[in-house]
Amino acid sequence: MNQAQERPPLGDMPLEDFRRFGYQIVDWIAEYFDRIEKFPVLSQVEPDWLRHELPSSPPEKGEAFSDVLEDVERLILPAVTHWNHPNFHGLFSTSTSSVGIFGEILAAAFDMKAMLWRTAPASAELEDVVLDWLRQMMGLPEDFEGIIYDTASVSTMHAIAAARERAKFQIREKGMSGRTDLPLLRVYCSEHVHSSIDKACITLGLGQRSLRKIECNERYEMIPERVAQAIEEDIEAGCIPICVIPTIGTTSTSSIDPVDAVADLCEKYGIWLHVDTAYAGSTAIVPEMRHYFNGWERADSIVVNPHKWLFTPFDLSVLYCRDIGELKQAFSLVPEYLKTSDAGEIKNGMDYGIQLGRRFRALKLWFVIRYFGCEGLIDRLRDHCRLAQLFASWVEGSEAFELMAPVPFALVCFRACPVGVEDLDALNERMMNEINACGEAYLSHTKLNGKFTLRLSVGSIRVEERHLRKVWDLLNGKLR
Ligand code: PLP
């Protein structure tokens, strides 16, 4: 037999196999969701376990796909931390839904690169429509237009780049290095800001030195008078304030910076106002929670992450801009090979960021909004907040625990404080580690005023009261 005959035919997997394995995979996912509570929330494998289980070099010949799928169960599954487990309460819980997964499957099948309108009209137009729906759902004014990126870190980096461009130092053309005519540009945020803001400043060449972290009050909210003072001091010293970033729903405690008061300052000094509401933003669709967002309609840009808490699989972050033209001004660059003859008001996604090709992410959000409807989404978010309040009420009602921060959304910050224990930090850290190690639930922590604080986030689409009761029982069991 010659070599050519030995090799399987060219082209893709035969369609009949695709169908067979496709049905098998959907069945597998359905069963996975059905048995998800049987898995330890946090993967119990040790570092390098999977690496050692896998061959160190790729297969010379193609393998039966059934064998590959078997290895998913045998090798991949033990190394999965189950973000979709209803007792995943660490960091911020993920809220992925099945219809969102369908969106991912179809987007991969189309595999369109939404750079130009022409290369992906469905993505370009669906993105506009679905982001306008979301804008309406969140009660933002009509002039806000959105663009989808992968993560909030990237959305915020683009917002700060647009703010930097507005400062009129021709940084786009001349850059920042080696310039003697460039004063220190300043970005302001609270001391509780997410590290993505620091990273954006690093990436954009502003440097960490440019970031002024403003003191918070006892509720972990940025103090606007301190922002005003910092701006005044900086102007006096010859620095240029370019952007203020209040957060609605900070990462550690979900506290809410006073956006309206900060907006007054931004207006007064002509500074870009970027609101980071990556976690909590989706709750603006819940009428009784809208008041937390007072003032955000005055922002220049806002980041909201449907992949955190709007039932959409990772990744999908939205940056809304009041004048999206400013973002375009910062990033649009059209080489000859991307020029098209399409006339009129077409929107080419590549003009609004550093990426050329962009994934068809709007599809999954469209599926989610259509399947649940505004009502279904509101009901689910409301229920998560109700469950968080319930857990907070157990904490408040217990002598052995205390709440460490207000609970405006669905994150509870608390700690154990039984009488007679001196080292509460050590106790809480031990309790958290033991609960996480047993696989029954996953909690994470932060430090508030130097105190080790447990964080419980409620956000899984599968979470029910019994799951919180389980965590509460585990915690109480660990006191002894
Ligand atoms: N901003 C806030 C307030 C966050 O809580 C987070 C992540 O938890 C981020 C930004 C970063 O999100 P992403 O992972 O989408 O970059």
Residues whose N, C-alpha, C, O or C-beta is under 5 A from the ligand:
A	BS01	PLP	T151 A152 S153 H194 S196 G249 T250 T251 D276 A278 Y279
